[in-house]
Amino acid sequence: MDQHNLALLLSSHFPIVIIETQEERRAMQLLRRIAGETRIGLWQWTAAQGLQHLLHAVDRPLELAGADDEGPTTDRDSLNPEVMLERIGRDIRDSVVVLSDFHPYLEQPRILRLLKEFALASSQNNSSLVLISHALKPPAEIARLCAHFELSLPDADAIRRLLREEARLWKLRNGNQSVKADGKAVELLVRNLVGLTHSDARRFIRNAIYDDGAITHSDIGAVQAAKYKLIDPEGILSFEYDTVGLDQVGGFAALKRWLELRKLPFLQAGSDPDTPKGILLLGVQGGGKSLAARGVAGAWGVPLLRMDFGALYNKYIGETEKNIREALKAAEVLAPCVLWIDEIEKAIADNGSDSGTARRVLGTLLTWMAENKAPVFLVATANDISSLPPELMRKGRLDEIFFVDLPDTATRQEILAIHLARRDHDIDDFDLQQLARASDGFSGAELEQAVVSARYAAIAEGQAPGTGHLLAELKRTHPLSVVMAEPMAELRAWAAGRTVAAH
């Protein structure tokens, strides 16, 4: 399919084709096959080798000096990119000319002009330019003359074929000894390699096999960690290992029911047209929104990715938008997954002092939310509704908005039990009902801190923590619901009728 699509692009009216890829060898293999089947010439220029002739155009003599019919030929004088562009513009016909890693030269005015003149004359000389680089943004002078081509990534079947190829090679090199493979581990490995390039997938497969001649569950963790680093080297996305099951999240009964109904459609995203898109968790600070985000990934058994807007923003114009596009693309590669944006209002608040960057970031995010087809479930959390734009709130981009209020008495009792059990305390030693009644107005985070402080106090007294220690800590604490009573009342008033209660 890649060969067919690239051949169509080369035969179109675009004189310059840009291929952004780390797989130059694979791109050159495609171009060789296309040139051979369409009987056109193929040339390649690199800063190290100059201009090399790879394939003749059928029925046309080779016009550059030093060329012959036996293998690739090199014009060493053409190491200078200006000399090379002058020569191909003057002498080459019926060919594809590949310029590898040419992007540093596009800032030089004469080189840019020579490139443009070759492109403008392409219809007369029946030739095209292909620029291959890891990253290349064409200057405005030639942007309208360029078309972009993206090499496809291997699907699960293609990765299985790669795995079989590498297993056969291992067998040939190791005295006809077969690779030992756990069937479930193989499928997990295949699933984790989806989204990588052919060369990267092959390298990971080789590492897994050549390590011990087997594919086992122990290989999966190493592949996952390496994949996350490879996909997002800038650190904009972080892989959160600390997910929790929903049984470790106190309260949130309505949210838990909502998630349970959508678990299967999300995990079977390829066969369900109504794949869940995401939710917004709005509510009071310390109410457990972040914990709930971790709980979504834990409940669905998928990776949790956290977008770091601190690493996202870049002082150079246009770079921030590029960063978020690449981060969102990386999330799609790692799908199925949960993408968590914590305190999203801080990331997209437009205060008029950032040259409109926040608005452009918001626009990029909204477009992705509306058009994304990959199983990436967005969980955004927010404390301040006044900073959120109305575009973010409409249905179609997010499935639901949940309001996380302070926990009621029963939920506080559940939260206290979770935190005490997590610290290896027997909950039967505590009067949870009395503690829940005494902690009216406390958030989940404040309840946890009360448990921690009570433990410290008990240790200082040389005693085991008990109900009395917790009651004393609760009495000493002024919860946020008291300190920030007015803003919280406003938030509740706004959420009434506009959101769904999470508890």
C-alpha positions in Angstrom: 0.0 0.0 0.0 2.9 2.4 0.8 4.5 1.7 -2.6 1.2 2.3 -4.4 0.4 5.6 -2.6 3.9 7.0 -3.0 3.9 6.1 -6.7 0.7 8.0 -7.1 2.1 11.0 -5.3 5.2 11.0 -7.5 3.1 10.9 -10.6 1.0 13.9 -9.4 1.6 17.6 -10.0 3.7 18.1 -6.9 7.3 18.4 -7.9 8.6 18.0 -4.3 7.7 15.1 -2.0 8.7 15.3 1.7 9.0 12.2 3.7 9.6 12.8 7.4 10.8 9.5 8.9 13.6 7.8 10.8 13.4 4.9 8.4 15.4 6.2 5.5 16.4 2.7 4.4 12.8 1.6 4.1 11.9 4.8 2.2 14.8 4.2 -0.3 13.6 0.6 -0.8 10.2 1.8 -1.7 11.7 4.4 -4.2 13.9 1.7 -5.7 10.9 -0.6 -6.4 8.9 2.3 -7.8 11.7 3.5 -10.1 12.3 -0.1 -11.3 8.6 -0.7 -12.1 8.0 2.7 -13.7 11.3 2.6 -15.6 12.5 6.0 -14.4 16.0 7.0 -13.1 16.8 7.2 -9.4 19.5 9.4 -7.8 20.4 10.1 -4.2 22.4 12.9 -2.7 23.9 12.9 0.8 26.4 15.3 2.4 28.8 12.4 2.9 28.6 10.8 -0.6 27.5 13.6 -2.9 25.2 12.7 -5.8 24.9 9.0 -6.5 23.2 7.4 -9.5 21.3 4.3 -8.4 19.1 3.4 -11.4 19.0 4.4 -15.1 15.9 5.7 -16.7 15.1 3.2 -19.4 16.1 4.2 -23.0 17.9 7.4 -21.8 21.7 7.8 -21.7 23.2 8.8 -18.4 24.5 12.3 -18.9 26.5 13.1 -15.7 30.2 12.5 -15.9 31.7 9.4 -14.2 28.5 7.3 -14.5 28.4 3.7 -15.8 26.1 0.8 -15.7 27.6 -1.2 -12.9 26.1 -0.4 -9.6 25.7 3.0 -7.9 27.9 5.8 -9.3 29.0 8.9 -7.4 29.7 12.4 -8.6 32.2 13.5 -6.0 32.2 17.2 -7.1 28.6 17.4 -6.1 29.3 17.2 -2.4 28.6 20.9 -2.5 24.8 21.2 -2.5 24.8 24.3 -4.8 26.9 22.4 -7.4 24.6 19.4 -7.1 21.4 21.5 -7.6 22.9 23.3 -10.6 23.8 19.9 -12.2 20.5 18.1 -11.7 18.6 21.2 -12.9 20.7 21.2 -16.1 21.2 17.5 -16.8 18.7 15.2 -15.2 15.6 14.1 -16.9 12.9 11.4 -16.3 14.2 10.7 -12.7 13.5 10.9 -9.1 16.2 12.7 -7.1 16.4 12.0 -3.4 18.0 14.6 -1.1 18.7 13.0 2.3 18.9 15.2 5.4 18.8 18.3 3.3 16.9 20.4 5.8 19.9 22.4 7.2 20.5 23.9 3.7 17.0 25.2 3.2 17.8 28.4 5.1 20.4 29.4 2.5 18.8 31.8 -0.1 20.7 30.5 -3.2 20.1 26.9 -2.4 16.5 27.6 -1.8 16.2 29.4 -5.2 17.9 26.5 -7.1 15.6 24.1 -5.4 12.6 26.1 -6.4 13.8 26.5 -10.0 14.2 22.7 -10.3 10.7 22.2 -9.0 9.2 24.8 -11.4 10.8 23.1 -14.3 9.7 19.6 -13.2 7.0 19.4 -15.8 9.6 19.9 -18.6 12.3 17.6 -17.3 9.7 15.0 -16.0 11.6 14.7 -12.7 10.7 15.0 -9.0 12.6 15.7 -5.8 12.1 13.6 -2.7 13.4 15.1 0.6 13.9 12.5 3.3 14.6 13.7 6.9 13.6 13.0 10.5 11.9 16.4 10.6 11.4 18.9 7.8 9.2 22.0 7.5 9.4 23.5 4.0 10.0 27.3 3.8 7.1 29.4 2.6 8.8 29.9 -0.8 8.4 26.2 -1.8 5.6 25.1 0.6 2.9 25.2 -2.2 5.1 23.0 -4.4 5.5 20.2 -1.7 3.4 17.2 -0.8 4.0 15.2 2.4 4.1 11.4 2.5 4.1 9.4 5.7 5.2 5.8 5.9 2.6 3.6 7.4 3.2 1.8 10.7 3.0 -2.0 10.8 -0.2 -3.5 12.1 -0.5 -6.5 14.4 -0.3 -8.9 11.4 2.8 -7.2 10.0 4.5 -7.4 13.5 3.7 -11.1 13.7 5.4 -11.6 10.3 8.5 -9.7 11.6 8.5 -11.9 14.7 8.4 -15.1 12.6 11.2 -13.8 10.4 13.4 -13.1 13.4 12.5 -16.5 14.9 13.7 -18.2 11.7 16.9 -16.3 11.7 17.6 -17.2 15.3 16.9 -20.9 14.5 19.4 -20.8 11.5 22.1 -19.2 13.6 21.7 -21.5 16.6 21.9 -25.0 15.3 18.3 -25.4 14.3 17.1 -24.6 17.8 13.7 -23.0 17.9 12.7 -19.9 19.9 10.8 -20.8 23.0 7.6 -18.8 23.1 4.7 -18.3 25.5 1.6 -17.8 23.4 0.1 -15.1 25.7 3.4 -13.4 26.0 3.8 -13.3 22.2 0.4 -11.6 21.8 1.2 -9.1 24.5 4.5 -8.3 22.8 2.7 -7.9 19.5 0.1 -5.5 21.1 2.9 -3.5 22.7 4.8 -3.1 19.4 1.9 -1.8 17.5 2.5 1.8 16.7 6.3 1.5 16.3 8.1 1.7 13.0 9.2 -1.5 11.2 12.8 -1.0 12.2 12.0 -0.2 15.8 9.7 -3.2 16.1 12.3 -5.5 14.6 14.9 -4.2 17.0 12.7 -4.8 20.0 11.8 -8.3 18.8 15.5 -9.1 18.3 16.3 -7.9 21.8 13.6 -10.1 23.3 14.7 -13.2 21.4 18.5 -12.9 21.5 18.4 -12.2 25.3 17.6 -15.8 26.2 16.2 -17.5 23.1 12.7 -17.1 24.3 9.7 -14.7 24.4 8.2 -14.6 27.9 6.3 -12.2 30.1 9.5 -10.9 31.5 10.2 -9.3 28.1 7.0 -7.2 28.1 8.0 -4.7 30.8 11.3 -3.9 29.2 9.6 -3.4 25.8 6.9 -1.1 27.4 9.5 1.1 29.1 11.7 1.4 26.0 8.6 2.2 23.9 7.5 5.1 26.1 10.9 6.6 26.0 11.2 6.2 22.3 7.7 7.6 21.5 8.1 10.7 23.7 11.8 11.6 24.1 10.9 15.2 25.2 9.2 14.0 28.3 5.9 15.8 27.6 4.1 12.5 28.3 5.0 10.6 31.4 4.0 7.0 32.0 2.3 6.7 35.4 3.0 3.4 37.0 1.0 4.2 40.1 -2.5 3.3 39.0 -5.1 1.9 41.4 -8.2 -0.2 41.2 -11.5 1.5 41.8 -11.9 -0.4 45.0 -9.1 1.8 46.3 -11.1 4.9 45.4 -13.6 5.9 48.1 -17.0 7.1 46.9 -17.5 8.0 43.2 -20.3 5.5 42.9 -21.9 7.2 39.9 -18.6 7.5 38.1 -17.8 3.8 38.8 -21.1 2.7 37.3 -20.5 4.9 34.3 -17.0 3.5 33.7 -18.1 -0.1 34.1 -20.8 0.4 31.4 -18.1 1.7 29.0 -15.2 -0.6 29.7 -16.0 -3.2 27.0 -16.8 -0.6 24.2 -13.5 1.1 24.9 -11.4 -2.0 25.0 -13.1 -3.2 21.8 -12.7 0.2 20.1 -12.0 -1.3 16.7 -15.4 -2.9 16.5 -17.5 -0.3 18.3 -18.3 3.0 16.5 -19.2 4.7 19.8 -15.9 4.5 21.5 -15.8 6.6 24.8 -13.8 9.8 24.3 -13.3 11.2 27.8 -14.6 13.0 30.9 -14.0 16.2 32.8 -13.7 15.9 36.6 -14.6 19.2 38.1 -14.7 19.9 41.8 -13.2 20.9 45.1 -9.4 20.6 45.7 -8.5 17.4 47.5 -11.7 15.7 46.5 -10.0 12.8 44.8 -10.1 13.8 41.2 -6.5 12.8 40.5 -7.0 9.5 42.3 -10.1 8.9 40.2 -8.0 9.5 37.0 -5.6 6.8 38.2 -8.6 4.6 39.0 -9.9 4.8 35.4 -6.7 3.3 34.0 -6.5 0.7 36.8 -10.2 -0.3 36.3 -9.8 -0.7 32.5 -6.3 -2.3 32.7 -4.7 0.1 30.3 -1.6 2.4 30.6 -2.0 5.9 32.2 -0.2 8.8 30.4 0.0 12.2 32.0 0.6 15.2 29.9 3.0 17.7 31.5 2.1 21.2 30.3 5.2 22.6 32.0 7.3 20.6 29.5 4.9 21.3 26.7 5.2 25.1 26.5 8.1 26.4 24.5 9.3 30.0 24.1 9.7 29.7 20.3 6.6 30.6 18.3 4.9 27.6 16.9 6.9 25.1 18.9 4.3 24.7 21.7 1.6 23.7 19.2 4.0 21.3 17.5 4.8 19.8 20.9 1.1 19.1 21.7 0.5 17.6 18.3 3.4 15.3 18.7 2.4 14.4 22.3 -1.2 13.6 21.2 0.2 11.5 18.3 2.4 9.6 20.7 -0.7 8.9 22.9 -2.5 7.5 19.8 0.6 5.2 19.2 0.4 4.0 22.8 -3.4 3.3 22.6 -5.4 1.9 24.2 -4.6 4.2 27.1 -5.9 6.9 29.4 -4.5 10.4 28.9 -4.7 12.5 32.0 -4.5 16.3 32.0 -4.4 17.5 35.5 -5.7 21.0 36.3 -6.4 21.6 32.6 -7.6 25.2 33.3 -4.0 26.3 34.1 -2.8 24.9 30.8 -5.3 26.6 28.5 -6.1 29.8 30.4 -5.6 32.8 28.0 -4.4 35.7 30.1 -3.4 37.8 27.1 0.3 37.7 27.9 1.4 34.7 25.9 0.9 35.9 22.3 -2.2 33.7 21.9 -0.3 30.5 22.6 -2.9 29.2 25.0 -5.7 29.7 22.4 -3.7 27.9 19.8 -3.0 25.0 22.2 -6.7 24.9 23.0 -7.6 24.8 19.3 -5.1 22.0 18.7 -6.5 20.0 21.6 -10.2 20.6 20.6 -9.5 19.5 17.1 -7.9 16.3 18.3 -10.7 15.6 20.7 -13.3 16.0 17.9 -11.4 14.0 15.3 -9.4 11.3 17.2 -10.4 7.8 16.4 -7.8 5.9 18.4 -8.8 4.4 21.8 -7.3 7.2 23.9 -9.6 8.1 26.8 -9.1 11.7 28.0 -9.5 12.4 31.7 -9.2 16.1 32.5 -9.4 17.5 36.0 -10.2 21.1 37.0 -10.7 23.1 40.1 -11.8 26.5 38.6 -14.7 26.4 36.2 -14.4 30.2 35.4 -11.2 29.6 33.5 -12.6 26.8 31.3 -13.7 27.8 27.7 -17.2 26.8 26.7 -15.8 25.0 23.6 -14.2 22.4 25.9 -17.5 21.6 27.6 -19.8 20.7 24.8 -20.9 17.1 24.1 -19.0 15.3 21.3 -15.6 16.3 22.7 -16.2 15.0 26.2 -18.7 12.3 27.0 -19.6 13.7 30.5 -18.7 16.3 33.1 -18.7 14.9 36.6 -18.8 17.2 39.7 -16.7 15.9 42.6 -18.2 17.4 45.7 -17.1 16.8 49.3 -17.8 13.2 50.5 -20.9 12.5 52.4 -20.9 10.6 55.7 -21.0 7.1 54.2 -18.2 8.0 51.7 -16.0 9.5 54.5 -16.4 6.3 56.4 -15.3 4.3 53.3 -12.3 6.7 52.7 -11.1 6.4 56.3 -11.3 2.6 56.0 -9.2 2.6 52.9 -6.5 4.8 54.3 -6.3 2.8 57.6 -6.2 -0.5 55.8 -3.5 0.8 53.5 -1.3 1.4 56.5 -1.9 -2.1 57.9 -4.3 -1.0 60.7 -7.3 -3.2 61.7 -10.3 -1.1 60.9 -12.3 -2.9 63.6 -10.1 -1.1 66.1 -11.6 2.2 65.0 -15.1 3.7 65.4 -15.5 4.6 61.8 -19.1 5.9 62.2 -18.1 8.3 64.9 -15.0 9.5 62.8 -17.2 10.0 59.7 -19.7 12.1 61.6 -16.8 14.2 63.2 -15.2 14.9 59.8 -18.1 16.7 58.2 -16.8 19.0 55.5 -13.5 17.2 55.1 -12.2 16.3 51.6 -10.6 12.9 50.9 -7.1 14.4 51.0 -7.8 16.0 54.4 -9.0 12.7 55.7 -5.9 11.0 54.6 -3.7 13.7 56.2 -5.7 13.3 59.5 -4.8 9.6 59.4 -1.2 10.3 58.9 -1.0 13.0 61.6 -2.8 10.7 64.1 -0.2 8.0 63.4 2.6 10.4 64.2 0.9 11.5 67.4 0.4 7.9 68.5 4.0 6.9 67.7 5.2 9.9 69.8 3.1 8.7 72.7 4.4 5.1 72.3 0.9 3.9 71.5 -1.0 2.3 68.6 -3.2 4.8 66.7 -6.9 4.8 67.8 -10.1 6.6 67.4 -9.1 9.2 70.0 -6.0 10.2 68.1 -8.0 10.7 64.9 -10.7 12.6 66.6 -8.1 15.0 68.1 -6.6 15.6 64.7 -10.0 16.2 63.1 -10.8 18.7 65.8 -7.5 20.6 65.2 -8.0 20.9 61.5 -9.8 23.6 59.7 -11.0 22.0 56.4 -10.9 23.8 53.1 -14.7 23.8 53.1 -14.5 26.3 56.0 -11.6 28.3 54.8 -12.9 28.6 51.2 -16.6 28.4 51.9 -17.7 31.2 49.5 -15.9 30.0 46.4 -17.0 26.4 47.0 -20.6 27.6 47.3 -20.3 29.3 44.0 -18.8 26.2 42.4 -21.7 24.1 43.7 -24.2 26.5 42.4 -22.7 26.5 38.9 -22.5 22.7 38.9 -26.1 22.2 39.9 -28.0 21.1 36.7 -24.9 21.3 34.5 -23.0 18.3 35.7 -23.4 14.8 36.9 -22.6 14.0 40.6 -19.6 11.7 40.8 -20.5 10.3 44.2 
